[in-house]
C-alpha cells in the first residue's frame, strides 16, 4: 500500500480541510469540514477504506508470487 500522509488545515473561513499526500500521486484536498474533529473522523474513515481496499498491504503494481 502506498504511504499516505494527512494534514489538517484551518482555513480562512474557519472551516477545516485535509491535505492528502500519497507517494506516487498528486496531492489532494478534502475541504468543507466544520470542525477539526470532523476532519479527524474523515481521516480515520479514509484510512479504514484504504486498508479494506488492500487488506494485505500489497503495494500497487507488485504481483504476489506465492511460495
JOTARA-V544910 format. One record per residue. N is the residue number from 1. PHI is phi in radians with two decimals (999 if undefined). PSI is psi in radians with two decimals (999 if undefined). Layout:
n->{N N}
phi->{PHI PHI}
psi->{PSI PSI}
This chain:
n->{1 2 3 4 5 6 7 8 9 10 11 12 13 14 15 16 17 18 19 20 21 22 23 24 25 26 27 28 29 30 31 32 33 34 35 36 37 38 39 40 41 42 43 44 45 46 47 48 49 50 51 52 53 54 55 56 57 58 59 60 61 62 63 64 65 66 67}
phi->{999 -1.21 -1.24 -2.19 -1.99 -2.10 -2.44 -1.51 -2.13 -1.52 -1.60 -1.03 -1.53 1.21 -1.57 -2.19 -2.35 -2.09 -1.57 -2.01 -2.07 -2.11 -1.03 1.46 -2.42 -1.23 -1.09 -2.26 -2.31 -1.88 -2.08 1.73 -1.52 -1.28 -2.33 -1.14 -1.11 -1.07 -1.12 -1.10 -1.11 -1.11 -1.05 -1.04 -1.15 -1.08 -1.13 -1.07 -1.15 -1.13 -1.18 -1.12 -1.24 -2.50 -1.08 -1.69 1.16 -1.36 -1.08 -1.02 1.53 -1.66 -1.58 -1.37 -1.88 1.15 -1.80}
psi->{2.43 2.56 2.31 2.27 2.47 2.48 2.19 2.33 2.25 2.08 2.86 -0.51 0.25 0.18 3.10 2.66 2.80 2.13 2.23 2.10 2.11 2.30 2.34 0.13 2.78 2.54 2.61 2.86 2.29 2.06 2.91 0.36 2.33 -0.58 2.87 -0.62 -0.64 -0.75 -0.73 -0.70 -0.69 -0.73 -0.81 -0.74 -0.74 -0.70 -0.74 -0.74 -0.66 -0.70 -0.73 -0.59 -0.44 1.24 -0.37 0.02 0.52 2.27 2.53 2.35 -0.15 2.28 2.52 2.32 -0.03 -2.92 999}
